[in-house]
Amino acid sequence: MPVWLEQGNRRLAKWLWWVVLIGVLGALPVAYARVQTENSADKVEIIMDYKDLLQVASTQYDSEKFVTEQLEKLKAAGVNAMALFESNLDELSLTDDVTVYSAPQAAQLEGRLREPGDSRTYVLFNKKDSAPVLMPMVRETFEHKGVSVATWSFQGREGFVLGTTPDDARASQMEPNPLAMQRIHDAGFIVVPRISDRIVPYDAARIADWLAKFKAVGATRIIFDGDAVTGYTDRLTEGSLDDFAKQLKAGGFGIAVIENLKAPQKGMGGLAQKLNYDAVRLHSVSESEMITISPTTLKDRLVLAVKDRNIRMIYLNATPARNDKQQIVHPFDKTIVPALSGSDGAIEGMRQFGFTTGEAHAFKVHHAPAEQLWRGLAVAGAVAIVALMIGLFLPPLLLPVTVLGALGGAAVLVTDSSLLTQALALFAAIAAPTVSVVTLVRLLRARRSRPENFRLSAGRRLGSALMLYIRTAILSVIAIPLVVALLNHITYELVLQQFRGVSLLHLAPIALVALYVFLYGSSNGFWSNIRRMLELPIKVYWVVAGVLVLAAGYYYLTRTGNGGSASALEMKIRPFLESTFHVRPRFKEFAFGHPIMLLGLFLSLRYPKWPLVLIVAATIGQLSMVDTFAHIHTPAVLSATRDLLGLAIGFLIGLVLIAVWQVLERIWMEWRRRMAVR
């Protein structure tokens, strides 16, 4: 590279570092606004599935008494809300409000022969106090479907004959049972309707009637059942989603976003946007999980969901099951109540972190003053750090990359494109730890020209290693405020959209640092190093080493992301970390990345080359600190605490590794001295 270009690049790099610094400072007000948003909602709804309660009650001797007792116990334990699905004939049967008969059963009941070809459904209403409410609801439901409804009675009980099969009749959805809603309201619980998009075509008048009934019992938030929000199917032909959003907004209703579904509910993002993001994240414990989970595990899971993932609605399911003695058991007394109540229960655990039970509210979104200005500075800082990274590998391209980056940054600001913003955030997240470790490698290599640098005492090496340890961490985390500012939108906190490309973040910095260590920096040059490596004879131990590296890489990838599997050792350590620090640092940081970094730095100050392999591996810890903030649904303060704890614990473990190395090194040197004497 010509001298003039090299000198120009050095001057440009200095200016780019100033731009990075200004970008980081500009991002801080936006990051603070995010913290304010995350602290704006501290009420948690603990919701019990009312239908599950009825199903369990149906297995008991006195189902009505059981429901009454369990409502009292659940309320005392901390459950403050009940969810009601759209009703159907099966659910009305669970409360003994109706009895459903097939045509042969009705004929037998009346003591007559079944008419040939009769496959209709016969429904009797069993309670005089509930029949006046339920009969119009059932009639309206089936007439809306175009099913004939004829009157029928037996022994003084009124009923209907429905012109459809029992299977179809049982599957037909109705409005949530108004009697059940009133009972739940009178018992002091928050009513949470759970409705679907199964009733088609969309009927605006019917929805208006439902919402009015929900409002009458104090409901303020809707949970959706099925794979789509209400109004999604007819949104294009009938404008149903727009109408539904308008009615929700007029009635003061918000919605719930269920986490960890196999696929997001269709229309959720659009509906949330139309409601100005009056949405709350919900965590559900399924029926199958509730059968086997212990009270302690359930308690820890609920507390973690609230404090670690911005969950504000907890949804509890239940189902009857048989134990080893074939006795019917349920999770209310043995799991749910113990997990929630008491001085060591989930309710108290949430309170210790500043959360109380109550009606869940959406986050109040805060914005920094002149936020567009600060965001523009963050964009400039992100572009600068990416340009610096590329300049380390392709120095002649630093200026054109900077110009192109500036144009791209302008496009991010002008178009406000989510895809472009995420791409810039991803590149910045990759660039910072890469630049941090690569510049560290250059510092260590610069020491090779002075042999006296490798004759420092262990104490001085440790001091220098500590300073480099802190310096490297600081440079790595400069991406964090930039990423936070770029992705500061409520949709990320509600996980209505996610930061894509995180898998690339897990790999790219390691690969780039390895590329620099093995192919850059020597007098031979990049292409000469590649040619020399290709001409080297392949050794068996190289193949073995390559297989081990690939295996380690595969294991590392299986550990990343929300779907990653944790090792048995990590699962044993996690409860200790939670109980000790109340925030769990990331295992790959404090147990691997940071200790290896400190050890690698300590050894690099004595041995000029081979410890750089440890530095490459330790890049995991640097990128992981940035990746922690890529989980945007995790509160920013908690993520920062997690990173700091990881650095501190990793430093202590690194000291242990250094001590072990020093002992082993002295043993080795003594053994070599004795062998030389012989």
C-alpha positions in Angstrom: 0.0 0.0 0.0 1.5 3.5 -0.9 2.8 5.6 1.9 0.4 8.4 1.2 -2.6 6.1 1.3 -1.4 4.5 4.6 -1.0 7.9 6.1 -4.4 9.0 4.9 -6.0 5.9 6.3 -4.4 6.5 9.7 -5.8 10.0 9.8 -9.3 8.8 8.6 -9.2 6.0 11.3 -8.6 8.6 14.0 -11.6 10.6 12.8 -13.7 7.5 12.6 -12.9 6.7 16.3 -14.1 10.1 17.2 -17.3 9.5 15.3 -17.7 6.2 17.2 -17.3 8.0 20.5 -19.8 10.7 19.5 -22.2 8.0 18.4 -21.9 6.1 21.7 -22.5 9.3 23.7 -25.5 10.2 21.4 -27.0 6.7 21.9 -27.0 7.1 25.7 -30.2 9.3 25.9 -32.0 6.8 23.7 -30.9 3.9 25.9 -32.1 5.8 29.0 -35.5 6.2 27.4 -35.6 2.5 26.9 -34.9 1.9 30.6 -37.7 4.3 31.4 -40.1 2.4 29.2 -39.2 -0.9 30.8 -39.8 0.6 34.2 -43.2 1.9 33.3 -45.2 -1.2 34.0 -44.8 -3.2 37.2 -48.1 -5.0 37.6 -48.4 -8.7 36.9 -51.6 -10.6 36.2 -51.6 -14.2 37.3 -54.2 -15.9 35.2 -55.9 -19.3 35.7 -57.6 -21.0 32.8 -61.2 -21.2 34.0 -62.1 -24.0 31.6 -59.3 -26.1 33.0 -60.7 -25.5 36.4 -64.1 -26.8 35.3 -62.5 -29.9 33.6 -60.7 -30.8 36.8 -63.9 -30.1 38.8 -65.8 -32.6 36.6 -63.7 -35.4 38.0 -64.6 -34.5 41.6 -67.6 -35.8 43.6 -69.1 -32.3 44.1 -67.9 -30.2 41.2 -69.7 -27.0 42.2 -68.2 -27.1 45.7 -64.8 -27.9 44.3 -64.9 -24.9 42.0 -65.9 -22.6 44.8 -63.2 -23.9 47.1 -60.5 -23.6 44.4 -61.4 -20.1 43.5 -60.9 -19.1 47.1 -57.6 -20.9 47.4 -56.3 -19.6 44.1 -57.2 -16.0 45.1 -55.5 -16.4 48.5 -52.4 -17.8 46.8 -52.1 -14.8 44.4 -54.1 -15.7 41.3 -55.9 -12.5 40.4 -57.4 -13.2 37.0 -59.4 -15.9 35.2 -59.4 -16.5 31.4 -62.6 -17.6 29.6 -62.6 -19.1 26.2 -65.4 -18.8 23.7 -68.0 -21.1 25.0 -69.5 -24.2 23.4 -71.9 -27.0 24.3 -69.2 -29.1 25.9 -68.2 -26.3 28.3 -71.8 -25.6 29.2 -72.1 -29.4 29.9 -69.2 -29.1 32.3 -71.1 -26.6 34.4 -74.2 -28.9 34.1 -76.1 -26.0 32.5 -77.0 -28.2 29.5 -77.2 -31.8 28.5 -76.5 -32.7 24.9 -78.1 -35.8 23.2 -77.8 -37.4 19.9 -80.9 -38.5 18.1 -80.8 -42.1 19.4 -80.2 -40.8 22.9 -83.1 -38.4 22.7 -85.4 -41.1 21.4 -84.4 -43.4 24.2 -85.0 -40.6 26.7 -88.5 -40.0 25.4 -89.2 -43.7 25.1 -89.7 -43.8 21.3 -88.0 -45.1 18.2 -85.5 -42.9 16.5 -86.8 -41.5 13.2 -84.8 -42.9 10.2 -82.1 -40.5 9.0 -82.4 -38.3 12.1 -78.8 -37.1 13.0 -79.8 -33.8 14.7 -78.6 -32.6 18.1 -80.9 -32.3 21.1 -80.1 -29.9 23.8 -81.9 -29.6 27.2 -81.2 -26.6 29.6 -81.0 -28.0 33.1 -81.2 -24.9 35.3 -84.1 -22.5 35.4 -81.9 -19.6 36.5 -79.4 -20.0 33.7 -81.7 -21.0 30.9 -83.0 -17.5 30.2 -79.4 -16.3 29.6 -78.0 -19.3 27.7 -81.0 -20.1 25.4 -80.8 -16.9 23.4 -77.0 -17.3 23.2 -77.3 -20.8 21.8 -80.1 -19.9 19.4 -78.2 -16.8 18.0 -75.0 -18.9 17.5 -76.6 -21.6 15.4 -78.9 -19.3 13.5 -75.8 -17.2 12.6 -74.3 -20.3 11.1 -77.5 -21.1 9.1 -78.4 -24.1 11.3 -82.1 -24.6 12.0 -83.1 -24.3 15.7 -86.4 -25.8 16.8 -87.9 -25.8 20.3 -88.0 -29.0 22.3 -88.8 -29.8 25.9 -88.8 -32.8 28.2 -90.3 -33.1 31.7 -90.6 -29.4 32.1 -87.1 -28.6 30.8 -86.8 -26.4 27.8 -84.5 -27.2 24.9 -83.6 -27.0 21.3 -83.3 -29.4 18.4 -80.4 -28.3 16.3 -80.2 -29.1 12.6 -76.7 -30.4 12.7 -74.7 -33.4 14.0 -73.6 -33.6 17.6 -70.0 -33.4 16.6 -70.5 -30.2 14.7 -72.8 -28.7 17.4 -70.2 -29.4 20.1 -67.5 -27.7 18.0 -69.5 -24.5 17.3 -68.1 -21.5 19.1 -70.2 -19.1 21.1 -69.5 -16.0 23.1 -67.8 -16.5 26.5 -70.3 -17.7 29.0 -71.8 -14.5 30.5 -72.8 -16.3 33.7 -69.2 -17.5 34.2 -67.9 -14.0 33.6 -70.2 -12.6 36.2 -69.3 -15.3 38.7 -65.6 -14.6 38.2 -66.1 -10.9 38.5 -68.2 -11.3 41.7 -65.4 -13.5 43.1 -63.0 -10.6 42.8 -61.0 -11.8 39.8 -60.0 -9.9 36.7 -62.0 -11.3 33.7 -59.8 -12.0 30.7 -61.7 -13.1 27.6 -60.0 -15.4 25.2 -61.5 -15.2 21.8 -60.7 -16.6 18.3 -61.1 -16.0 14.6 -63.1 -19.2 14.1 -66.5 -17.5 13.9 -66.8 -16.4 10.3 -67.9 -14.3 8.6 -66.9 -11.5 10.8 -69.9 -9.7 12.4 -69.1 -6.2 13.7 -72.4 -6.0 15.6 -71.7 -9.3 17.3 -68.2 -8.2 18.3 -69.6 -4.9 19.6 -72.1 -6.9 21.8 -69.3 -9.1 23.1 -67.1 -6.2 24.0 -69.9 -4.4 25.8 -70.4 -7.5 27.9 -66.7 -7.8 28.6 -66.5 -4.2 29.6 -69.5 -4.6 32.0 -67.5 -7.1 34.0 -64.4 -5.0 34.1 -62.3 -6.8 31.4 -59.6 -4.6 29.8 -57.4 -7.0 27.9 -58.0 -9.8 25.3 -56.1 -13.0 24.8 -56.5 -14.7 21.4 -57.1 -18.4 21.0 -55.9 -20.3 17.9 -53.4 -19.2 15.2 -54.9 -15.8 14.4 -56.4 -12.8 16.0 -60.1 -12.0 15.7 -60.9 -10.5 12.3 -57.9 -11.7 10.5 -59.6 -14.1 8.0 -61.9 -11.5 6.6 -59.5 -8.5 6.8 -59.1 -8.2 3.0 -62.7 -8.5 2.0 -64.5 -7.1 4.9 -61.9 -4.8 6.6 -62.6 -6.8 9.7 -59.2 -6.3 11.3 -59.5 -2.5 11.0 -63.0 -2.7 12.5 -62.0 -4.9 15.3 -59.1 -2.7 16.2 -61.3 0.4 16.1 -63.8 -1.3 18.5 -61.0 -2.4 20.8 -59.6 1.0 20.9 -62.9 2.7 21.5 -63.6 0.3 24.4 -60.2 0.7 26.0 -59.2 -2.9 25.4 -55.6 -4.0 25.0 -54.3 -7.4 23.9 -51.8 -10.0 25.0 -48.8 -11.4 23.0 -48.2 -15.0 23.9 -44.5 -15.9 23.9 -42.8 -19.1 22.6 -45.5 -20.1 20.2 -44.5 -22.3 17.3 -45.6 -19.5 15.0 -46.8 -16.0 16.0 -50.6 -15.5 15.8 -51.5 -14.2 12.4 -52.4 -10.5 12.4 -50.9 -9.8 15.9 -48.3 -7.3 14.7 -50.8 -5.3 12.6 -53.5 -5.3 15.3 -50.9 -4.2 18.0 -49.8 -1.4 15.7 -53.4 -0.2 15.2 -53.8 -0.2 19.0 -50.7 1.9 19.5 -49.0 -1.1 21.0 -51.4 -1.5 23.9 -50.0 -5.0 24.3 -48.6 -7.1 27.1 -46.3 -10.2 26.8 -47.8 -13.4 28.2 -46.0 -16.5 29.4 -48.0 -19.8 29.5 -47.4 -23.0 31.5 -49.1 -25.8 29.6 -51.2 -28.6 30.9 -48.6 -31.2 30.2 -45.9 -29.2 32.0 -48.1 -28.6 35.0 -48.4 -32.4 35.5 -44.7 -32.9 36.1 -43.3 -29.6 37.2 -42.4 -29.1 40.9 -43.6 -26.1 42.9 -40.0 -24.8 43.2 -39.3 -25.1 39.5 -42.6 -23.4 38.7 -41.9 -20.6 41.1 -38.4 -19.9 39.6 -39.8 -20.1 36.1 -42.5 -17.5 36.8 -40.1 -15.1 38.6 -37.6 -15.4 35.7 -40.3 -14.8 33.1 -41.3 -11.5 34.8 -37.9 -10.1 35.7 -35.8 -11.4 32.7 -38.3 -11.2 29.8 -40.6 -8.3 30.5 -43.6 -10.7 31.0 -46.6 -9.1 32.6 -49.2 -11.8 32.3 -48.7 -15.4 33.6 -51.1 -18.0 32.2 -51.6 -21.2 34.2 -53.2 -24.3 32.8 -54.3 -27.4 34.6 -55.5 -30.9 33.8 -56.5 -33.9 35.8 -54.1 -36.9 35.8 -53.7 -40.3 37.4 -50.8 -41.0 39.7 -49.0 -44.3 40.2 -51.9 -45.6 42.3 -54.4 -44.7 39.6 -55.9 -41.9 41.7 -57.1 -38.7 40.0 -54.9 -35.8 41.0 -54.7 -32.1 40.0 -52.1 -29.4 40.2 -54.0 -26.8 42.2 -53.1 -27.9 45.8 -49.8 -29.7 45.1 -48.2 -27.3 42.6 -49.9 -24.0 41.8 -50.8 -22.8 45.3 -47.4 -23.8 46.9 -45.5 -22.2 44.0 -47.3 -18.9 44.3 -47.8 -18.4 48.0 -45.6 -18.1 51.1 -42.5 -16.2 51.9 -40.6 -18.2 49.3 -43.3 -18.2 46.6 -43.4 -16.6 43.2 -45.5 -13.6 44.4 -42.9 -12.7 47.0 -40.1 -13.4 44.6 -41.6 -10.9 42.1 -42.1 -8.4 44.9 -38.4 -8.5 45.7 -37.7 -7.3 42.2 -40.3 -4.5 42.4 -43.3 -6.3 40.8 -46.7 -6.7 42.4 -49.9 -8.5 41.3 -52.5 -6.4 39.7 -54.1 -5.5 36.4 -51.4 -5.7 33.7 -50.7 -2.5 31.7 -48.8 -2.0 28.6 -45.4 -0.2 28.7 -45.6 3.6 28.4 -43.2 4.3 25.6 -40.7 7.0 26.5 -38.7 8.9 24.0 -35.5 10.9 24.5 -35.7 14.7 23.7 -34.6 15.2 20.1 -34.5 11.4 19.7 -34.0 11.6 15.9 -30.8 13.6 16.4 -29.4 11.1 18.9 -30.4 8.2 16.7 -28.6 9.9 13.8 -25.5 10.1 15.8 -25.9 6.4 16.7 -26.2 5.5 13.0 -23.0 7.5 12.3 -21.2 5.7 15.1 -22.4 2.3 13.8 -21.2 3.1 10.3 -17.8 4.2 11.6 -17.1 1.1 13.7 -18.1 -1.1 10.7 -15.8 0.9 8.4 -12.9 0.5 11.0 -13.4 -3.3 11.0 -13.3 -3.5 7.2 -10.3 -1.2 7.2 -8.3 -3.6 9.5 -8.6 -6.4 6.8 -8.7 -4.3 3.6 -6.9 -1.0 4.4 -7.1 0.4 0.8 -10.9 0.2 1.0 -11.3 2.3 4.2 -12.2 5.5 2.4 -14.7 4.0 -0.1 -16.3 1.9 2.6 -16.7 4.9 4.8 -18.4 6.8 1.9 -20.7 3.9 1.1 -21.4 3.4 4.8 -22.4 7.1 5.1 -24.8 6.7 2.2 -26.2 3.5 3.8 -26.6 5.3 7.2 -28.5 8.1 5.4 -30.8 5.5 3.9 -31.5 4.0 7.3 -32.5 7.4 8.6 -34.5 8.5 5.6 -36.4 5.2 4.9 -36.8 4.1 8.5 -36.6 0.6 7.1 -36.6 -2.1 9.7 -34.5 -4.4 7.5 -31.8 -1.8 6.9 -31.8 -0.8 10.6 -31.4 -4.4 11.7 -28.6 -4.9 9.2 -26.7 -1.9 10.4 -27.2 -3.0 14.0 -26.0 -6.5 13.2 -22.9 -5.2 11.4 -22.1 -2.9 14.3 -22.6 -5.8 16.8 -20.1 -7.9 14.8 -17.7 -5.1 14.2 -17.1 -3.9 17.8 -15.8 -7.2 19.3 -13.9 -7.9 16.1 -12.1 -4.6 16.2 -11.5 -4.9 19.9 -9.8 -8.3 19.7 -8.0 -7.6 16.4 -6.5 -4.4 17.7 -5.5 -6.3 20.8 -3.6 -8.8 18.7 -1.8 -6.0 16.9 -0.8 -4.5 20.3 0.6 -7.9 21.4 2.4 -8.4 18.1 4.0 -4.9 18.4 5.7 -6.1 21.5 7.7 -8.7 19.6 10.2 -6.1 18.4 11.4 -5.6 22.0 12.6 -8.8 23.6 12.7 -7.2 27.1 8.9 -7.1 27.0 8.9 -10.9 27.4 11.0 -10.8 30.6 8.5 -9.2 32.9 7.8 -10.6 36.3 4.6 -12.6 36.9 3.2 -9.7 38.9 3.8 -7.1 36.2 2.4 -9.4 33.5 -0.7 -9.9 35.6 -1.1 -6.1 36.0 -0.6 -5.6 32.3 -3.0 -8.4 31.5 -5.7 -6.8 33.7 -5.4 -3.5 31.9 -5.7 -5.2 28.5 -8.6 -7.3 29.8 -10.5 -4.1 30.7 -9.5 -2.3 27.6 -10.7 -5.1 25.4 -14.0 -5.4 27.2 -14.6 -1.6 26.9 -14.0 -1.6 23.1 -16.2 -4.7 22.7 -19.2 -3.2 24.4 -19.2 0.1 22.5 -21.6 -1.6 20.2 -24.1 -2.0 22.9 -25.5 1.6 23.1 -25.4 1.7 19.3 -27.5 -1.4 19.0 -29.8 -0.3 21.7 -30.4 3.1 20.0 -30.9 1.6 16.6 -33.4 -1.0 17.8 -35.2 1.1 20.3 -38.8 0.3 19.3 -41.5 -1.3 21.4 -42.1 -4.0 18.8 -38.7 -5.6 19.8 -39.6 -5.5 23.4 -42.9 -7.2 22.7 -41.1 -9.6 20.3 -43.5 -8.6 17.5 -40.3 -8.4 15.5 -37.0 -9.9 16.3 -33.4 -8.9 15.8 -32.4 -11.2 12.9 -28.9 -12.5 12.2 -27.9 -13.3 15.8 -26.4 -16.6 14.6 -24.0 -14.7 12.4 -23.1 -12.6 15.4 -22.1 -15.8 17.2 -19.7 -16.9 14.5 -18.4 -13.9 12.5 -16.2 -12.2 15.2 -14.5 -15.6 16.0 -13.9 -16.3 12.3 -12.6 -12.8 11.5 -10.3 -12.8 14.5 -9.0 -16.3 13.6 -8.5 -15.1 10.0 -6.5 -12.1 11.2 -4.3 -14.1 13.6 -3.4 -16.8 11.1 -3.3 -14.9 7.8 -2.5 -11.3 8.7 0.4 -9.6 10.4 3.4 -11.4 9.2 5.9 -10.0 6.7 4.8 -12.5 4.0 1.4 -10.9 3.5 -2.1 -12.2 3.3 -1.9 -14.1 -0.1 1.6 -15.5 0.7 0.3 -16.9 3.9 -2.6 -18.6 2.2 -0.2 -20.1 -0.4 2.2 -21.2 2.3 -0.6 -22.9 4.2 -2.0 -24.6 1.2 1.5 -26.0 0.4 2.1 -27.4 3.9 1.9 -31.2 4.2 -1.1 -32.4 6.0 -0.4 -34.1 9.4 -2.6 -36.6 11.1 -2.8 -34.5 14.2 -3.9 -31.5 12.1 -6.9 -33.6 10.9 -7.6 -34.6 14.5 -7.4 -31.0 15.6 -9.7 -29.9 12.8 -12.3 -32.5 13.8 -12.1 -31.3 17.4 -12.5 -27.7 16.3 -15.6 -28.6 14.2 -17.1 -30.6 17.1 -16.5 -27.7 19.4 -18.1 -25.3 16.9 -21.1 -27.5 16.6 -21.5 -27.7 20.3 -21.1 -23.9 20.6 -23.9 -23.4 18.0 -26.3 -25.7 19.8 -25.7 -23.6 22.9 -26.7 -20.3 21.3 -30.1 -18.7 21.0 -33.3 -19.3 22.9 -33.6 -22.9 21.6 -30.1 -23.8 22.7 -29.6 -26.6 25.1 -27.6 -26.1 28.3 -25.1 -28.6 29.7 -25.8 -30.6 32.8 -23.1 -28.6 34.7 -24.6 -25.3 33.7 -28.1 -26.4 34.8 -26.7 -27.3 38.2 -24.9 -23.9 38.5 -27.8 -21.8 37.4 -29.9 -22.0 40.6 -26.8 -21.0 42.7 -26.1 -18.0 40.5 -29.8 -16.9 40.7 -30.0 -17.3 44.4 -26.6 -15.6 45.0 -26.7 -12.7 42.5 -30.4 -12.6 41.5 -29.1 -12.2 38.0 -27.5 -15.0 36.1 -24.4 -14.1 34.1 -23.9 -16.0 30.8 -22.1 -19.3 31.3 -20.0 -19.0 28.1 -18.7 -15.6 29.3 -17.7 -16.2 32.9 -16.8 -19.9 32.6 -15.0 -19.8 29.3 -14.5 -16.6 27.3 -13.4 -14.2 30.0 -11.1 -16.6 31.9 -9.4 -17.8 28.7 -9.0 -14.1 27.7 -7.2 -13.3 30.9 -5.0 -16.4 30.7 -4.2 -15.7 27.0 -3.2 -12.1 27.8 -1.0 -13.3 30.7 0.7 -15.9 28.5 1.0 -13.5 25.5 3.2 -11.2 27.6 5.7 -14.0 27.9 5.3 -16.2 24.8 5.0 -14.3 21.6 2.9 -16.5 19.3 0.9 -19.6 20.5 -1.2 -17.9 23.2 -2.9 -16.0 20.4 -4.9 -19.2 19.8 -6.4 -18.6 23.3 -7.3 -15.0 22.3 -9.2 -16.3 19.3 -11.2 -18.7 21.4 -11.8 -16.0 24.0 -13.5 -13.9 21.4 -16.7 -15.8 22.4 -16.8 -13.8 25.6 -16.5 -10.5 23.9 -19.2 -11.1 21.3 -21.5 -12.7 24.0 -21.5 -9.4 25.9 -22.9 -7.7 22.9 -25.3 -10.6 22.1 -26.8 -10.2 25.6 -28.3 -6.9 24.5 -29.6 -8.5 21.2 -32.3 -10.1 23.5 -34.2 -6.9 23.4 -37.1 -8.3 25.5 -34.7 -8.5 28.4 -34.5 -5.3 30.5 -31.4 -3.3 29.6 -30.3 -2.8 33.3 -30.5 -6.6 33.8 -28.4 -7.2 30.7 -25.8 -4.7 31.8 -25.7 -6.4 35.3 -25.3 -9.7 33.6 -22.3 -8.5 31.5 -20.6 -6.9 34.5 -21.0 -10.1 36.6 -19.7 -12.2 33.8 -16.5 -10.0 33.6 -16.0 -10.1 37.3 -16.5 -13.8 37.8 -14.6 -14.6 34.7 -11.7 -12.5 36.0 -11.6 -14.5 39.2 -11.7 -17.8 37.4 -9.0 -16.5 35.1 -6.8 -15.8 38.2 -7.3 -19.4 39.2 -6.2 -20.6 35.7 -3.1 -18.3 35.9 -2.2 -19.7 39.3 -2.6 -23.3 38.0 -0.5 -22.4 35.0 2.3 -20.9 37.1 2.4 -24.0 39.3 2.5 -26.4 36.3 5.1 -24.2 34.5 7.4 -24.3 37.5 7.0 -28.1 37.8 7.8 -28.4 34.1 10.8 -26.1 34.3 12.1 -28.0 37.3 11.7 -31.3 35.5 13.5 -30.0 32.5 16.4 -28.7 34.6 16.8 -32.1 36.3 16.7 -33.9 33.0 19.4 -31.6 31.6 21.6 -32.3 34.6 21.3 -36.0 34.0 
